[in-house]
Amino acid sequence: MPGVIENMPAEARLERLRALAEAILSIVRERGSMTLIDALSATAARLRTAVSQVKQGLNYALSNSMLRLTGDDMLSATA
């Protein structure tokens, strides 16, 4: 994954860093002072939970024919 980020345009990398900084700051504000390692661990856990929830939602929508997609459809984004 580091190679993917390294190959991004500078502005896209900066946006990713801003989003990560906001996520870390949100956790630190909720819990008060904490070490950097604890803040990063808590942020990673929250992001894993968010990804899991998105996957569950998409799977539910797909299984109930709420989306006109199949699991084999290719998704892509253009810059």
Helices and strands as residue ranges (DSSP letters): H 2-6, H 10-31, H 36-63
